[in-house]
Amino acid sequence: MSTDLCQDAQELDLLITRMKDLLVEYMEESRQPQGRLVDYKEPHELEQIMDFSLPDLGVGPEGIFPTITQTLKHSVNTFSPRFMDKLYAGSSPIGVLSELLLAGLNGNSHVYHVSPVFTMMEIHVTRALARLYGFRGDRAGGLSCPGGSASNQLAMVTARNSLYPEIKKLGYFPRPSIQQQRDMEERGYSFAGTTLSTYGKLIAFTSSAGHYSLEKSAVMMGLGTENIVSVPCDSYGAMIPSELERLIQENIALGHTPFFVNATAGTTVLGAFDPIRPCGEIAQKYNCWLHVDGSWGGATIFVPELAKTLLDGSELAQSITVNPHKMLQTSLQCSLLLVPDSSIFPRANALNANYLFHGQSHDLGDGTLGCGRRSDAIKLFLGWKYYGRLGYKARIEKSLSNVKRFGELLAQDNFRNNRIQMLRLGSDHEDFLHRREIEEEGKRDKTQPSLLQICFWYRPRNSRLIDWRGTERIWRDSEELSGQEPPSRIPSTAATPLIGSPNSQNYLSRLASNGTTTAATTSATSSNVSSNSSTTSLESWESASTASSVVASATLASIDRGTILVDPQERQHAKEWMEKVTKLVHARIRSRGVFMIDYAPLGPYLPVFFRVVLNPPTIREIDLTMLVDEILECGDIIESQLETPACCRVV
C-alpha cells in the first residue's frame, strides 16, 4: 500500500493524459453545427442511467472513466457557442489551464507564506483592474471572493463595520425610530438620561432591478430584508436618482440611518446600467457607502468607448464587484471586490487570529469573512497575461457585434411581422425625449441592448400582435387609480418598469385632464378603436397625448406596435396565454438539446419573455440563424397543443 501511495506523479500523468483527450474531443464536438450541448434527462432518468452509489472498495483509474464519460455526456456543454442561457459561458482555454494550475498546487491564499506567488498575483491583478475604474491610490486593489453574491456581501459588511465600527464588537442595536420613541413616551417611558445608539435602523438602497444578493446579505447581517429599499427604475431598467434621494430623505425623516447605496452596472434581465455619477453624488451627500455591483457589466471597463458612458462616475464608488467568470470567460468562479484603499478590509473585518496571522502585511485572509480561500484571482491574472487588455477588448466587442447581428436577424420583416416580437425598451414619451438627446447631445441609444442580452416573445401564427408595453402602461395606471394590488409580485432579481416619477402624473389621469375620449375611459366610439371595444390601437392612444407631444405622436404612430388590451380579464388571459407559449417553446428547445436559452419576467404586468445571452465570442453567424430556426420549429410544434384565446386571435 505504501508503494502505491508514492506513485502520485505517474498516476496523475495517466489521468490527465486521458482526461485531456476527452476534454479536447468534448470541446470540438461542441463546435459542430449539429452537435448537441446536452443529452437532457430529468432527475429520475439520471438516477436510472448513472451509478451514484459510493463503494467501500475504490474502482481505480480504469474504473473511474466510465463515470467521467457519462458525466460529460449528460452535462451541459458550456463550451458550445449555443449555450446562451446564463450570464456565464464556457471557460476559455487559458481558463481551463488556470484551473489545472490551481488544483495542482492546491494553494490557500489566506496567508502569504503558504501561497506567495498566488498572493502576489491577486494583489497585482486587483490593483491593475481597480486603476481602470479610476482608483489611483497606492493602496488601490481588492480581494477575490467565491462569487458575486459573496463580493456584494463583503462590501456591505465592510461598509457597516467602517461607518459604525461599534457594531463589530457590541452587536447591532439601532436606536428606536421617531415613531417608536413617540409610542414609548405615550406609554410613560422617558428617554431622559438614556444613551441611545449613534445610528438608527440601517437602511440600504438598490434599484428594483438589483440582484437578490443584497437581500441575502441583509439576512446574514441581521438587518432584515425589509430594510433593503427598492428604488424605482425608468422603463429602460435603470435606477432613477431623484427617486433614490427621495427615499433616502423619507427614511431619514423616520429616524432611520441610510448607510449603503448599490448601483447596478448591468442588470440580470435587461443589462441596464444605473447612472453611477448622480447616485454617487447622492450617496456622498447623505454619508452613504456607494457600491457598484458590476458582476455582469463591470467588464465593459475593457472597452473604453463603452466605459466612458456606462461606467461614468465609477471613481466615486467605495467598492466595486466584478465577475471575470462572466463576460471575460475565466472559469467559475472568479469574482473580485475592488476598493480605493485595500487596507480597509483588515481595518474593518480583521479578528487577528494569532495562530494563523503573524503580522505579515501581505496576508489577505484576515480582511475577508472566512478563513481558507481559493486563489481565484490568478485566473484573471493569467487570462490578462494571455490575451492582454486589448485582447479582452476584442473579445467583448465580438460578442457585442453578435448582439447587433442577432437583433438584425430578428428584426427582418418575415420574423418581426410574423413570429418574433421584440421587447421594447422605454416608453413612448421617454423614447421621444431620448431620441432628442441622442440627436442633440450624442448620448448612447438606450433603446438598444446595453450588453449581451436580447429579449423577445415568440408569437404563434394567426395570433394578434399585442403592444405589451402599451398594455402594461394602461394596466398599471388603471390599478393605481383603483388602489388594487398588481396581479402578481416578483422578487427584485428582475427589473421592474417605472412605477411613477416625481414629476409625472398618472397616464390615465393625464388623458382625462386633456378631455380625451379613449377606449380606456369611455365607450369605444372612435374610428381608431378596433371592433372589439376592449382594445385600441397605438394611434388612438398617441392621439390622446398633449399638444407638446404632437411630433412624438406623429413619429411613433408610424410604427405598428400592435393592439393595446384594455379589458382587465382579456389582458390577464392574454398574459397567461403568452406565458404558456413561452414556457412550452422553452421546454421543447431544452429537450432537443441543441440550444439552451432562458426566459425571464419584467414586472407584474408583462408576460415572461425569452432572454438570450450572447456571451461567448465564439458564436458564429450559423449559430444565430440556427437559433431563429430552432425557435420557429419548436413554436410550430407547440401551436397544435395550445388553443389561442379569443382576445389573442387575429380579428
N, C-alpha and C positions, 0 to 999 in steps of 0.2 A: 504493500500500500504506500509506503513512504517513497518508493521509487516512482510510482505513478504520479504522486503529487509533485514531484520535481520536474515533470515534463510539461510545464505550463507553456513554454515558448513553442514547443513543437505542436502542442495541441491547438494553440492559438493560430499557428500557421495553417493547420489543416482547416480549422473552422472559418477563418477569414477568407481563405482561398475559395472555398466552396460558396461562402456567402456572397463574395464579390461577384462570382459568375451569376448567381441567382438575381442579385440586385440589378446588375447591368442588363440582363435579359428582361427583367421586370420593367426597367425604365424604357428600354427600346420598344417593348410591346405597347407601352402607354402612348407612344407617338404614332402608332399605326392608325390610319384613317378608320378602320373598322374595329380597332381594339376596344375592349370593354374596360371601364375603370373599376368595376366591381361586379362580382357574381353575388348579387344581393340575396341574403337569406334572412328570414325572420328568426328571432331568438330560439324558438322551439326547433327550427330546422337545423340551426348550427349545433344545438345540443345533440342531434342525431348524427350529423356529419363528422364532427370533430370529437376527439377524445380529450375531455377537460379534466380527467382524473389525474391525481398525483400519486406516483408509485412509491413503494418502500425502496425498491432497487432501481437505480437510475438506468436510462436507456443508452447513455453514452453518445459519442459523436455520430455514429451511424443511425442510431435510433431517433435522434432529435430532428433530423432534417425532414422527415415526413410531416412533422408538426409545423416546421417553418414554411414548407412549401404550401401547406394548406392555409396557413396564416396569410401568406401573400395572396393566394387565390381568392380568399373570401374577405379580404380587407379592401378598403377604398384606396385606389392607386392615385395618391395626390400628385404624383409625378405627371400625370396626364394633363395636357392643356385643357381638357374638357371637364376638369374639376373646377366648377365655378360656383360652388355652394357657399363657401365661407370667406372670411376676410384674409385667411392664410391660404397658401397653396403649397405645392411640393417644394422641398428644400432644393437649393442649388447644389451642384456637385461639391463646391467647397464647403457648403454647409454640412453635407454628409461626412466629409473628411474631418471637419471640426469636431463632430460628434465622436468620431473614432478616436481622435486625439484625447478628447475629454474622458472617454471611457477607458482608454488605455492607461492614462496617468492617474485617473480616479482621484484627482486633486480636490482639496477642500479649501475654498478661499475665505475662511473665517480669520485665519492668522497668516501673516506673511511667511513665516519660516517654514511652513509645510507646503506652501504654494507660491513661491516667489515670482516665477515668470507669469503665471496666470494673474497674480495680483497686479503686477506692473502693466500687463495688457489691459486690465479693467480700468486702471487709473488713467492710462493714456487715451483709450478709446472714448471713455466718457468725457474726458476733458476736451478732446477734439470735437466731439459731437455737441457738447454744451456751447462751445465757442461759435458754432454755426448758428445757434439760436440767439447769439448776442450776449452771452455770459462771458465777459472779458477778463474777469479777475484771475489772479494767480491760483486761487483755490477752486476755480470752476471745475465741475466734474459731476460724479454721481455714483450710483450703485446699481448692480443688476439685481433683479427680483424675479421670482418664479411666476411671471405673467403680469399682464397689465392691471388686473384687479389688485394684485399684491403691491404693485407700484403705487396705485392710487391710494391704497390703504396706508402704506408707509408715508405718503405725502400728507395725508390727513392727520395721522398720529404725530408726525414731526411738527406740523403746523400747530396743533393743540399744545404739545409739550413746549414749543418755543414761545408761544403767546401767553400761555398760562402754565408755567413750569410747576406750580404747586400741585397740580393735578397728578403729576407723575408720582409724588410721594403720598399725598393726603387723600387722593381719590377725587371723584367728580361730585361736587356738592354745590350746584349753582344756587344763587340767591333766588328767592321767590319772585315770580313775575309781579308786576304792579297790581294786577287784579288779584293775585293770590295774597299779596300783602294787605290789600283792602279787605278781602274776605276775612282774613285772620284778625285784623283790627276790629272788625264789626263783631267778632266773637269774643272780644275783650283782650286779645293778645297784644302786648305792646312791644315794639321793636327798639324802644329806647335803651341805649346801652348795649345793644346787641351788635356784635361784629358780623357783618354779612360777607359773603364771598365777593371777591373783586369782579366776578363775572356772573352774568345771568345764564339762562339756558343757552347752550351753544347751538348756533344755527349755521348750517351750510347751505349753499345755493348752487344749483346746477340747472341746466336747461331741461325742458320736458323731453328732450331727445337724448339726454345724458345717459351714460351707461349705468346699469343697476349696481355696479361695484361700489358706488358711493353709499347706497342703502345698506349693502353688506358691511361696509366699513362702519357705518353708524351702529349696526347691530353689535359688531365685535367691540366697539369702543364704549358701548353703553349709552350712546346718545339718543338712540331711538330713530326709527325710520321716518316718523312724522316730523322730525326736525331737519330733514333734508328737503328744502323748499324747491319746488319745481317752478322754474321761470318760463313763462310762455315764449314760444318761438314764432317767428314770422312764417309765412307759407312756403318759404324756401328751406325751412328747418333750422334756422339759426336763432340763437337767443337774442331777445330784444333788450338792449342795455337799459333803456328807460324803465322797463318792467323790473329789471334787476334792482335798480336803485329804489323804485317804489316799494318793492317787497322788503328790501333792507330797512328802509325807513319805517315801514309798518312794524317790523319785528323789534326795532329799537324802541318804538313808542309803547310796545307791550312790556318792555323791560328785559327783553332777551338780548343776547350778545352775538351778533353775526361775527363769524371768525374765518370762514372759508368760502371762496368763490371758485367754482370749477367751470372753466371754459373748454368746450369740446372742440378739438381740431380733427374733424372727420367723424360724423355720427354713423352709427352702425347701419341705419336703413338708407338714408339719402346721401351720406357722405358730406353733410353740411358742416361749415366752419363757423363757430361763434366769433364775433368781432373781438379779438383779443385786446386791442388797444383801449377801446372805451370801457370794456369790462375791467381791465387792469387799472384804469384811472379811477373807476368807481370803487374798486377794492382798496386802493390806497387811501381814498377819501374817508373810508369807514374802518380803517385799520384791519382789513381782512387779508388773509393769505390768498394770493392768486395762484391757482394750479391750472395747468393746461393739460388736459387728457388728450395727448396726441397718439394714443395707442394705434390708431388706424392712419390718420392723415399726417402725423408728425414727420414721416419720412419724406414728405414733399420738400423738406429743407434742402434736399439734394438737387432740387430743380429751382434755382434762384428766381426764374421768371414767375413761378407759381408762389414761392415762399414770400415774395415781397408783398403779395396781396393776401393770400390765405393765412399766413402766419405773421402778419404785421402786428407788432407790439409784443412779440414773444420775449423780448429782453425785459419786459416789465414783470414777467412771471417769477415766482419764488420757487416753483418746481414745475417740471415738465415730464410727462410719461411718454416714452417712445417704444414701440414694439417692432424691432427689426425683423421678427419672425413673420410679419405680415407682408408689407409691401417690398421688403428687401430680400425675402426668401431665405433668411437664415433658418436653420432647423428649429423646431419647437423645443423648449421655449427660450425666448431671448427678449427680455423687457428691461428697459433702463429707466431709472428715475434720475433726472438731471437737476442740478441746483446751481445758483451762482457761487455758493461757498460750501464746499463739501464737508467742511468742519461742522456744519450744522447737524449732521447725522449723529456723531458721537455726543455732541453737546446736548442734544435733545433726547437721545434714546439710550445712551450707554448705561450699563449697570456695573461695569468694571469687575467682571468675574475673574479674580486674580489667579485661579487655577489655569486659566486659558490665555488671558490677555496680560502681557508682561511689559506694557509701556511702549511697544513698537508702534510708531506713528502710522505705519502702512497696514496695520491690522484693520480690515474692513468690517469684520463681523459684528463688532460691538455697536456699530451705527444702525444695524438692522433690527428687526423684531424677532429674529430667530438666533440660531447658533451656526450649525453647519450650513454651508451654502455652496451650490454648484457654480462653477466658473463660466456661466453662460455668456458673459460679455466677450469672451475670446472668439465667439462665433462671428460677432460683428467685426472684431479686430482683424481676424483672418480674412473675412469677406471683403473688408475695406482694402486690405493689402492686395488682395487678389484682383478685384475689379477696379479699385481706385474710386475717388469721388465722382469722376466723370463717367466711369462705367456704371455706377449706380444711377446716375442721372439718365444715362441712355436706356437702362432697363425700365425705369419708371416711365420715360417718355414713350417707349414702345408700348407699354400697357395702356397709356392714355390714348395712343393712336388707335389701339384696338377698340377702345370705348367709342371713339368717334366713328370708326368704320361700322361697328355693330349698330350704332344709332342710325347711320345712313341706311343700312340694310332694312332695319325695322320701319324706317320712315318711307320706304318706297311705296308708291300708291297701291300696289297689289296687296301689300301687307296692311298698311295703315287703314285703308278704307274697307278692308275685308276682315282680317282675323286678329291683327295685333293692334292694341290701343295703348299708347304710351301714357305713363303717369305724368301729368302736367305739374311742373313746379311753379309756384307762385300763383297769386290771384290775378284777376283781370286788372284791377286798379293798380296793384303792385307791378304787374308786368309793364303797364304803360309808363309809370314813373321810372321803372328800372331801365326800360329801353331808352328813355331820355337821358339817364345818367350815362349809359353806355355811349351814346352818340356825342353828348356834350362834354363828358368828363373822362371818357375812355376807361370806365370801370369794367370789371370782369362780368361776363354774362352769367348771372346766377340761375337763369332758366335752363342752362345746360348742366350736365352732371359735373360736380366739382372733382370727384375722384373716379373710382373704377366700378361703380355700381350703375346698372341700368334697370329701371323699374317699369313694368308694363303689365297689362292684362291680356289674356287670350280671350277673344270674343267669338263664340260659336257662330256658325253660318245662320243666316236668317234671324239673327238677334239684333235688336235695336242698338244703335250707337248712343250710349248714355254719357252725358257730361258729368262725370263723377265729382269733379271739383266744384262745379256749379251746384250739383245736388247736395254736396257736403255743406256748402255755404248756406243754402236755404234751410237745410235740416238743422244745422247748428243754431242759426239765428231764430228759427221758429221755436226751438226748445228753450233757448234763453229767454224768449218773450213769455213762454208759458211757465217757466220755472221748473221744467222737468229735468230729470237726470238724463244724460246720454244713454243710448241703447246698450252700450257695453263699456267696460273700462279695461284699459290695457296698462301694463307696467311701463315705467319710464324708460325701458330699454328701447322703445320705438318712439320715433319723433311724432309730435302731435302738431296739427296746424295752429295757426294763430287763433286764440280764443277771443281776443279783443285787444285793442291797443288804447292807450290812454287818451288819444286824440281822435278816436273814431267812434261813430255811432253804430248801433246795430243796423245791419243791411236792410232788414225789413222795415225798421223804423225810418230809415232814410227814404225808402220807397214811398212810405205813407206820407212823409212830410213833403215830398215832391209832388204829391197829388197824382201819383201814377197808378193806373189800374193794371194789375197783372193777375195771372192765374193763382199766384200765391196769396193774394189779398182779397180778391173778389172773384166772381164767376168768370169763366173763360169766354170772353166775348171778342177778344182781339183776333184779327186775322193771322197774327203771328203765332198763335197758340194752336197746337195740334188738335185733332178732333177729339182726342182723349183730354178731358178737362183737367186731369191731374198732371199734365205735362206741359212744358213750354220750351220753346227753342231758345238758343243763346241770344238770337237777335231781339226777342221780346224782352229778355232781361236787360240786355245792354241799352235798349231804348229807354229804360227806366232810370238810367244814370243822370246825373246832374249836367247842366249846360257846360260846366267846366270840363267835362269828360267826353264831349261830343267827338273829339278827334280820336280818342281811345276807342270809343264805341265803333266808329267807322272802320278802324283798323282791325279790331278784334272780330267784328261781325262777319268778316270775310273768311274766317276760319271756322270750318264745320266741326264743332266740338260735341255735337250731339244734343240729345234731349235732356232737360233738367226734370227730374221727378219731384213732384210737389206733394202728392198724396202720401201721408205717413205710412200707410200699410203697403203701398206699392214700392216705395223706396226701401222699406225693410225687407220685403220679399225679394226685390231685385238684388240687394246687397247679399242676402243669404244665398241666392242662386249663383251669383258671380263667385262667391267664396267656394261653393261646391265645385264649380267648374275649375277654379284654380287648383284646388286640392286634389281633384281627380286627375287632372293633367299632370300635376307634380308627382303623384303616386305612380302613374304609368311611366313617366320618364325615369323615375328611380328604379322601378322594377326591371326596365330594359337594360340598365347598367351602362349605357354609352355616355351619358352626361349626368352630372349632378348639379342641380340648381336648387334654389330655395324660394320660399315666399315669406312675406313679412306684412305686418299691419302698419297703419299710419293713422292713429287716432280712432275714435269710436264710430265714425260715420262712413269712412271709405271701406270697401271690401278689400280683403287681403289681395296682394298682387305679387307677381314674380319679381324677385330681386336677383339679378345675375351679376356676379362679381368677376370682372375680367382682370384678375390679379396677375396670373402668370405671363411674363413677357414672351413665353414660348407659344402662346396662342397664335394660330395661323388663320388666314382667310378661310380655308376649308373648314376649320372648326366653327367659325362663326356662321357660315352658310348651313353647315350640318345642324347646328343648334336650331336655327329657324325651321328647317325641315322637320326636325325631331318634334318641336312644339306643335307644328301643324298636323303631323301624322298622329301624334298622341291625342290632339284635340279631335281629330276625325273619329278616333276610336271611342272616346267618351261621350261624344254628342248623341250617340244612339242610346246611351244609358241614362240620359238626363233630359227630362222634358223642360222646354222653355216656358216659363210662366207668361201669362198674357201681357203683363206690363213690360216684358222684355222682348216681345216679338215685334218684328217689323210690321208696321201697320199697312 
